[in-house]
Amino acid sequence: MKLFDPHGLGSSAVSYAGLLEKIEILRSTLRWAPRLERADIEKLLSQSNTLRDEVLQLSRKERFVEAAEREPEAFVAADLSARARRQALLDRSFIFEGTFGDNPKLLAALEIAEKAAPTDLPVLIDGESGTGKELMAKVIHANGARSDKPYISVNCGAIPDNLLESELFGHKKGAFTGASNDRKGKFESAHTGTIFLDEIGELPLSGQVKLLRVLEAHEIQRVGSDQAIAVDTRIVAATNRNLRQMSEEGLFREDLFYRLSVIHLTLPALRERRDEIPLLFAYFGDEAAEQLKRRPVKMTPRLRDFLLNYAYPGNIRELRNLIYRVSCLAAETADLEHLPEDIRPKPGGAALRADADGGDGVAAVPAVAPASLAEAKRAASDEAERAFLERGLQETGGTVAELARRCEMNRSHLQMLLKKHGIRSKDFRHRNGVGRG
């Protein structure tokens, strides 16, 4: 639905005429006033803030209309294949360098980002550590109207509580011990651009209150100053925590959560994208070779098998670091000895695990010794989940729909779990003498 006609002489023309008239009144007041009292200055400041908000609102409306006009051709993507959806994003000149693969969840996140980018609405990105949340924030910035303006990144979890306000909003000289000069904060530095608030779930409650004020009033105050400073900043936040649950537990302000999550997108973990791991090997291998100025390193079969089946608790970031490490340490061919010692499989630990029904080899994978208790628990949980799914498929003759009904589970979610474990339902149909019908 269009809010106004940007090409006609309707409400947009009237709005712009009204804004120009108010600007001229302010300019005349400032030009011809012989002297201004503090009350007059405050009144003019209030009027200018109101005027700024009206300009921003009109600008947001125009960008919303532009996005809405593109919607018919942009979002027929739901009926396309994953490869076609990705190509459609490229054809529409949507920039997402470094983000690749045809995973449906990733493509869904990119399509949300494409629609949100032209607006100034706050965006909340969640996902496990290492899934590429900051990269997605840069994608949103690069495709928005502020792409040529500052992009400022802030790790909320890395700032001590006593320095948080100064870091975000700046301070006046003498505001506290060590404040030897006036200092701009991150929000002022990001004025007219985008500020990325990483690990927003680590922000203390006191900082959450002040951030909420920025979202509501579009202004900040430096530490030690009473002066309000207007800031026009697009906010993109990211977290690996469940903010909704935290708000229910009183650890995160509910009003701030709803303010931040106007646009909410989730990035999938690497274990949900296992079929894309070979693609990532090639991409990061070439990237590492270029940076190290050498040929791409080759992998022995046992190293490749290990990396294909490793749990990757650090997701894509961990995979990238591993590829860079083996590319640096190996000569021409990398092997298990080039892995970090804490994840390297122990001698004799790379035996094949027999299949659940007696070892016919349908789903045998290398069993790598877990490097930590957390990984051992995760592996045990995955093993139990796999065994449950295989037993269910045996009982239902490989019929996914029937297994989903018995488990009271969405069929698409069940398909995702089967794909995660590399289980093919047709193998169970053949095993039980059931045809392909």
C-alpha positions as CSV (number, residue, x, y, z in Angstrom):
1,M,0.0,0.0,0.0
2,K,1.4,3.4,-1.0
3,L,1.3,6.1,1.7
4,F,1.4,8.9,-0.9
5,D,2.0,9.5,-4.6
6,P,5.7,10.5,-5.0
7,H,5.1,11.6,-8.6
8,G,1.9,13.6,-8.3
9,L,0.9,16.9,-6.7
10,G,-0.8,15.4,-3.7
11,S,0.2,15.2,-0.1
12,S,3.9,14.9,-0.8
13,A,4.0,18.3,-2.6
14,V,2.0,19.9,0.2
15,S,4.3,18.4,2.8
16,Y,7.5,19.6,1.1
17,A,6.0,23.1,0.7
18,G,5.1,23.2,4.4
19,L,8.6,22.1,5.3
20,L,10.2,24.8,3.2
21,E,8.0,27.4,4.7
22,K,9.0,26.4,8.3
23,I,12.7,26.4,7.3
24,E,12.4,29.9,6.0
25,I,10.7,31.1,9.2
26,L,13.5,29.6,11.3
27,R,16.2,31.2,9.0
28,S,14.5,34.6,9.2
29,T,14.2,34.4,13.0
30,L,17.9,33.6,13.3
31,R,19.0,36.2,10.7
32,W,17.0,39.3,12.0
33,A,16.8,38.7,15.8
34,P,19.1,41.4,17.5
35,R,19.7,39.1,20.5
36,L,18.3,35.7,21.7
37,E,17.5,34.8,25.3
38,R,18.0,31.2,26.5
39,A,14.2,30.7,26.3
40,D,14.2,31.8,22.7
41,I,17.1,29.5,21.9
42,E,15.4,26.5,23.5
43,K,12.2,27.3,21.6
44,L,14.1,27.5,18.2
45,L,15.9,24.2,19.1
46,S,12.6,22.5,19.8
47,Q,11.2,23.8,16.5
48,S,14.2,22.6,14.6
49,N,14.0,19.1,16.2
50,T,10.3,18.9,15.2
51,L,11.2,20.0,11.7
52,R,14.0,17.4,11.5
53,D,11.6,14.7,12.6
54,E,9.1,15.7,9.9
55,V,11.9,15.6,7.2
56,L,13.0,12.1,8.4
57,Q,9.4,10.9,8.4
58,L,8.9,12.1,4.9
59,S,12.2,10.5,3.8
60,R,11.2,7.2,5.4
61,K,7.9,7.3,3.6
62,E,9.6,7.8,0.2
63,R,12.0,4.9,0.8
64,F,9.0,2.7,1.9
65,V,7.2,3.6,-1.3
66,E,10.2,2.7,-3.4
67,A,10.6,-0.6,-1.6
68,A,6.8,-1.3,-2.0
69,E,7.0,-0.5,-5.7
70,R,9.6,-3.2,-6.2
71,E,7.7,-5.8,-4.1
72,P,5.7,-7.5,-6.9
73,E,8.8,-8.7,-8.8
74,A,11.0,-9.0,-5.8
75,F,9.0,-11.3,-3.7
76,V,7.6,-13.9,-6.0
77,A,10.7,-15.7,-4.9
78,A,8.8,-18.1,-2.6
79,D,7.8,-20.2,-5.6
80,L,11.3,-20.4,-7.0
81,S,14.1,-22.9,-6.4
82,A,16.9,-22.0,-4.0
83,R,19.3,-21.4,-6.9
84,A,16.7,-19.3,-8.8
85,R,16.0,-17.2,-5.6
86,R,19.7,-16.5,-5.2
87,Q,20.0,-15.5,-8.9
88,A,17.0,-13.3,-8.5
89,L,18.7,-11.4,-5.7
90,L,21.8,-10.9,-7.9
91,D,19.6,-9.8,-10.9
92,R,18.0,-7.1,-8.7
93,S,21.5,-5.7,-8.0
94,F,21.2,-6.7,-4.3
95,I,24.8,-6.6,-2.8
96,F,25.7,-9.5,-0.6
97,E,29.4,-10.2,-1.1
98,G,30.8,-12.9,1.1
99,T,27.4,-14.4,1.8
100,F,26.9,-17.4,-0.4
101,G,25.1,-20.8,-0.6
102,D,21.6,-21.8,-1.4
103,N,20.4,-22.7,2.1
104,P,16.6,-21.8,2.3
105,K,17.0,-20.1,5.7
106,L,19.9,-18.0,4.6
107,L,18.0,-17.0,1.4
108,A,15.0,-16.1,3.5
109,A,17.2,-13.8,5.7
110,L,18.7,-12.2,2.6
111,E,15.2,-11.5,1.2
112,I,14.1,-9.9,4.5
113,A,17.3,-7.8,4.4
114,E,16.7,-6.7,0.8
115,K,13.2,-5.4,1.8
116,A,14.4,-3.8,5.0
117,A,17.5,-2.1,3.6
118,P,15.9,0.9,1.8
119,T,14.0,1.9,5.0
120,D,15.4,3.3,8.3
121,L,13.6,0.7,10.5
122,P,15.6,-0.9,13.3
123,V,16.8,-4.5,12.5
124,L,17.6,-7.3,15.0
125,I,19.8,-10.1,13.7
126,D,20.1,-13.2,15.8
127,G,21.9,-16.5,15.4
128,E,24.7,-18.5,17.0
129,S,28.2,-17.1,17.4
130,G,30.1,-17.1,14.1
131,T,27.1,-17.3,11.7
132,G,27.8,-14.0,10.0
133,K,25.7,-11.5,11.9
134,E,28.0,-8.5,11.3
135,L,28.4,-9.4,7.7
136,M,24.5,-9.3,7.4
137,A,24.5,-5.9,9.1
138,K,27.0,-4.6,6.4
139,V,24.8,-6.1,3.7
140,I,21.9,-4.1,5.0
141,H,24.0,-0.9,5.2
142,A,25.4,-1.4,1.7
143,N,22.0,-1.7,0.2
144,G,20.4,1.2,2.0
145,A,20.1,4.9,1.4
146,R,22.9,5.5,3.8
147,S,25.5,3.3,2.1
148,D,27.9,6.3,1.5
149,K,27.6,7.4,5.1
150,P,29.4,6.1,8.2
151,Y,29.1,2.6,9.4
152,I,30.1,2.3,13.0
153,S,30.4,-1.1,14.8
154,V,30.2,-1.4,18.6
155,N,30.6,-4.6,20.6
156,C,28.4,-4.1,23.6
157,G,29.8,-7.0,25.4
158,A,33.4,-5.7,25.3
159,I,32.7,-2.3,27.0
160,P,33.1,-2.1,30.8
161,D,29.8,-0.9,32.4
162,N,31.4,2.2,33.8
163,L,32.6,3.3,30.3
164,L,29.5,2.3,28.4
165,E,27.7,5.7,28.4
166,S,30.9,7.6,27.5
167,E,31.6,5.1,24.7
168,L,28.1,5.3,23.1
169,F,27.3,9.0,23.8
170,G,30.6,10.7,24.4
171,H,31.6,13.0,27.2
172,K,32.5,16.6,28.1
173,K,36.0,17.6,29.3
174,G,36.2,17.1,33.1
175,A,33.1,14.9,33.3
176,F,35.1,12.3,35.2
177,T,38.7,11.5,36.0
178,G,40.7,11.1,32.8
179,A,38.2,13.1,30.6
180,S,40.9,15.6,29.5
181,N,39.0,16.6,26.3
182,D,35.5,16.6,24.8
183,R,34.9,13.3,23.0
184,K,32.3,12.2,20.5
185,G,30.5,8.9,21.2
186,K,29.7,6.2,18.7
187,F,26.2,7.6,18.0
188,E,27.6,11.0,17.0
189,S,30.2,9.3,14.8
190,A,27.4,7.3,13.1
191,H,25.2,10.4,12.5
192,T,23.4,10.1,9.1
193,G,24.8,6.6,8.8
194,T,24.4,3.2,10.5
195,I,25.4,2.0,13.9
196,F,25.8,-1.8,14.5
197,L,25.3,-2.9,18.1
198,D,26.8,-6.3,18.3
199,E,26.1,-8.6,21.4
200,I,23.2,-6.3,22.3
201,G,22.1,-9.0,24.9
202,E,25.1,-8.1,27.0
203,L,24.0,-4.5,27.5
204,P,23.3,-3.8,31.2
205,L,19.8,-2.6,32.1
206,S,21.1,1.0,32.8
207,G,22.5,1.1,29.2
208,Q,19.2,-0.3,27.9
209,V,17.3,2.6,29.3
210,K,19.6,5.1,27.6
211,L,19.5,3.3,24.3
212,L,15.7,3.3,24.5
213,R,15.7,7.1,24.8
214,V,17.9,7.4,21.7
215,L,15.4,5.3,19.8
216,E,12.4,7.3,21.0
217,A,13.8,10.9,21.0
218,H,16.6,10.6,18.3
219,E,18.9,12.6,20.6
220,I,21.8,11.9,23.0
221,Q,23.5,13.7,25.8
222,R,27.2,13.5,26.4
223,V,28.3,12.5,29.9
224,G,28.7,15.7,32.0
225,S,26.5,17.8,29.6
226,D,22.9,18.9,29.8
227,Q,22.8,19.7,26.0
228,A,20.7,17.4,23.8
229,I,22.4,16.5,20.5
230,A,20.2,15.4,17.7
231,V,21.4,12.2,16.0
232,D,20.0,10.6,12.8
233,T,21.3,7.0,13.0
234,R,20.0,3.7,11.6
235,I,20.3,1.0,14.2
236,V,21.1,-2.6,13.4
237,A,21.6,-4.9,16.5
238,A,22.7,-8.5,16.8
239,T,22.7,-11.2,19.5
240,N,23.4,-14.9,20.0
241,R,21.0,-14.9,22.9
242,N,17.2,-15.2,23.1
243,L,16.1,-11.7,23.9
244,R,12.4,-12.6,24.1
245,Q,13.2,-15.1,26.9
246,M,15.5,-12.6,28.6
247,S,12.8,-10.0,28.6
248,E,10.4,-12.5,30.2
249,E,13.1,-13.2,32.9
250,G,13.6,-9.4,33.5
251,L,17.1,-9.4,32.0
252,F,16.3,-7.3,29.0
253,R,13.7,-4.5,28.7
254,E,10.7,-5.7,26.8
255,D,10.0,-2.3,25.4
256,L,13.5,-2.1,24.0
257,F,13.2,-5.6,22.5
258,Y,10.1,-4.6,20.5
259,R,11.8,-1.3,19.5
260,L,14.8,-3.2,18.1
261,S,13.0,-6.1,16.5
262,V,10.7,-4.2,14.1
263,I,12.6,-6.2,11.4
264,H,13.8,-9.5,12.9
265,L,15.9,-12.1,11.0
266,T,17.7,-15.2,12.0
267,L,20.8,-16.7,10.5
268,P,21.2,-20.5,10.3
269,A,23.9,-22.4,12.1
270,L,26.5,-24.2,10.0
271,R,25.1,-27.6,11.0
272,E,22.0,-26.7,9.1
273,R,24.1,-25.9,6.0
274,R,26.3,-29.1,5.9
275,D,25.8,-29.6,2.2
276,E,27.5,-26.2,1.7
277,I,30.6,-27.0,3.6
278,P,32.6,-28.2,0.5
279,L,31.7,-24.8,-1.1
280,L,33.0,-23.0,1.9
281,F,36.2,-25.1,1.8
282,A,36.9,-23.9,-1.8
283,Y,35.9,-20.3,-1.1
284,F,38.1,-19.8,2.1
285,G,40.9,-21.9,0.6
286,D,41.1,-19.6,-2.4
287,E,40.8,-16.5,-0.1
288,A,43.6,-17.8,2.2
289,A,45.8,-18.6,-0.8
290,E,45.5,-15.1,-2.1
291,Q,46.3,-13.5,1.2
292,L,49.2,-15.9,1.8
293,K,50.4,-15.4,-1.8
294,R,50.6,-19.2,-2.5
295,R,48.7,-21.9,-4.3
296,P,45.5,-23.3,-2.6
297,V,46.4,-26.1,-0.2
298,K,45.2,-29.6,-0.9
299,M,43.7,-31.8,1.8
300,T,44.3,-35.5,2.5
301,P,41.1,-37.6,2.5
302,R,41.1,-38.1,6.2
303,L,41.4,-34.4,6.9
304,R,38.6,-33.6,4.5
305,D,36.4,-36.3,6.2
306,F,37.2,-34.9,9.6
307,L,36.3,-31.3,8.5
308,L,33.1,-32.5,6.8
309,N,31.9,-34.2,10.0
310,Y,33.2,-31.8,12.6
311,A,30.6,-30.1,14.8
312,Y,31.8,-26.5,14.3
313,P,30.5,-24.9,17.5
314,G,32.0,-21.6,16.2
315,N,30.1,-22.0,12.9
316,I,31.4,-20.3,9.7
317,R,34.0,-18.2,11.6
318,E,35.6,-21.4,13.0
319,L,35.6,-23.1,9.7
320,R,37.3,-20.1,8.1
321,N,39.9,-19.9,10.8
322,L,40.7,-23.7,10.4
323,I,41.1,-23.3,6.6
324,Y,43.4,-20.3,7.1
325,R,45.4,-22.3,9.7
326,V,46.0,-25.4,7.6
327,S,46.7,-23.2,4.5
328,C,49.4,-21.5,6.5
329,L,51.0,-24.5,8.2
330,A,50.9,-27.0,5.5
331,A,53.3,-27.1,2.5
332,E,51.3,-28.5,-0.4
333,T,49.0,-30.9,1.3
334,A,47.3,-30.5,4.7
335,D,46.6,-33.3,7.1
336,L,45.2,-33.9,10.6
337,E,48.5,-32.8,12.2
338,H,47.9,-29.3,11.0
339,L,44.7,-29.0,13.0
340,P,44.7,-27.3,16.5
341,E,45.7,-29.9,19.1
342,D,42.5,-29.5,21.1
343,I,40.2,-30.7,18.3
344,R,42.7,-33.1,16.6
345,P,41.3,-36.7,16.7
346,K,43.3,-38.9,19.0
347,P,45.2,-42.0,17.6
348,G,42.8,-44.9,17.1
349,G,39.8,-42.6,17.5
350,A,38.7,-42.5,13.9
351,A,36.7,-45.7,13.7
352,L,33.6,-46.1,11.6
353,R,30.3,-46.1,13.5
354,A,28.0,-48.9,12.4
355,D,24.5,-48.1,11.3
356,A,21.7,-48.3,13.9
357,D,20.1,-51.5,12.5
358,G,23.2,-53.7,12.3
359,G,25.9,-52.1,10.2
360,D,24.9,-52.2,6.6
361,G,26.8,-49.0,6.0
362,V,24.0,-46.7,4.9
363,A,24.9,-43.9,7.2
364,A,28.4,-44.7,8.5
365,V,30.5,-41.6,9.3
366,P,33.9,-41.2,11.0
367,A,33.5,-41.0,14.8
368,V,35.8,-38.3,16.0
369,A,36.7,-38.1,19.7
370,P,35.0,-35.0,21.3
371,A,37.4,-32.3,22.3
372,S,35.3,-31.1,25.3
373,L,32.4,-32.0,27.6
374,A,30.2,-29.6,25.7
375,E,31.0,-31.2,22.4
376,A,30.5,-34.7,23.9
377,K,27.0,-33.7,25.1
378,R,26.2,-32.2,21.7
379,A,27.4,-35.4,20.0
380,A,25.4,-37.6,22.3
381,S,22.3,-35.5,21.7
382,D,22.8,-35.7,18.0
383,E,23.3,-39.4,18.2
384,A,20.1,-39.9,20.1
385,E,18.2,-37.7,17.7
386,R,19.6,-39.7,14.7
387,A,18.7,-43.0,16.3
388,F,15.1,-41.8,17.0
389,L,14.7,-40.7,13.4
390,E,16.1,-43.9,11.9
391,R,13.9,-46.1,14.2
392,G,10.8,-44.0,13.2
393,L,11.5,-44.4,9.5
394,Q,11.9,-48.1,9.9
395,E,8.5,-48.3,11.7
396,T,6.8,-46.2,9.0
397,G,8.5,-47.8,6.0
398,G,10.4,-44.6,5.2
399,T,7.2,-42.5,5.0
400,V,8.1,-39.0,6.2
401,A,4.5,-37.7,6.3
402,E,3.5,-40.6,8.6
403,L,6.5,-40.1,10.9
404,A,5.8,-36.3,11.1
405,R,2.2,-37.2,12.1
406,R,3.3,-39.6,14.8
407,C,5.8,-37.1,16.2
408,E,3.3,-34.2,15.9
409,M,6.0,-32.3,14.0
410,N,5.9,-30.0,11.0
411,R,6.9,-32.0,8.0
412,S,9.3,-29.4,6.7
413,H,11.1,-29.3,10.1
414,L,11.4,-33.1,10.0
415,Q,12.9,-32.9,6.5
416,M,15.4,-30.4,7.8
417,L,16.4,-32.8,10.7
418,L,16.8,-35.7,8.2
419,K,19.0,-33.6,6.0
420,K,21.0,-32.5,9.0
421,H,21.9,-36.1,9.8
422,G,22.2,-37.2,6.1
423,I,19.3,-39.6,6.4
424,R,17.5,-40.6,3.2
425,S,14.0,-41.8,3.7
426,K,14.1,-43.8,0.4
427,D,16.9,-46.0,1.9
428,F,14.3,-47.2,4.5
429,R,11.6,-47.7,1.9
430,H,14.0,-50.0,-0.1
431,R,15.0,-51.8,3.1
432,N,11.5,-52.6,4.0
433,G,10.5,-53.7,0.5
434,V,8.3,-50.7,0.0
435,G,8.0,-49.2,-3.5
436,R,8.5,-45.6,-4.5
437,G,4.8,-44.7,-4.5
